[in-house]
Amino acid sequence: MLIRITRSLQISESDLEETFVTASGPGGQNVNKVASAVHLRFNLAANTTLPEHVKAKLAQLAGWRLTKDGVVIIQAEQYRDQPRNREDARERLFALIREAAVVPKVRRPTKPTKGSQTRRQDAKSKRGDVKRLRRDKDF
């Protein structure tokens, strides 16, 4: 089954591996009994559905969450129940992939117009005049 990330990007359900562990934090005595935290593993190196430029950007964005083997690990233990943590981990991974898929806008350098250059020079000379008038005349 394919999971749609954006209109053009999708990943396979089999690319995701979830492990449930006991969480630290809220939950009282229940926290010791129930495996509510989720470790979501996404094998980026073995993935074939994402384009190479997206994979490279995702590896950069993942930072410390990327292992040496090329696996992105998302840990979710914010909520007390397993389904909400599972959904949180998946959404965080999908948000990371969406961010990696954004192509930055190319900046084209431009020259200032002649009028803007003239206005800048005029403003500088006016400011210099103001400062000159403030000076003490008796040195």
C-alpha positions, 0 to 999 in steps of 0.5 A: 500500500502506498502512502501519499506524502505530496501530489507527486511523492509517495512511499510504500507502507513496507518502507516503514518499520514501527517498534513499540517500547515503554515510554518515560513521562506521564502515565502513572503506573501504566507507563511500566506496563504498556508499550506506548512509545513508538520508534518509527524507522524509515530506511532512506538508503533502500528507498526507491520511490523518492527522487535522489535530490529529495533523499539527499535533502532529507538526509541533511534535514534528519541530522542526528536522527539518521543512522550510519546505515541510512535509516531515519528514526523518529521517536514519539512518546508525547502522548499516553496512548500508542495510536496517538504516538504512532500517528505523531511519529508518522506525521513528523516523518511525512513533514520532514519529507515534505520539507525536503521536497521543497525546491528553494527559489532561485535568486537572480541577482539584480543591479540597482536602478539609476534612480535608486542609486541617485536617491541613495547618494542624495540621502547620504549627502543630506545626512552628512549635511545634518551631521556637519551642522551639528558640529561644534564650530569652536575647535 
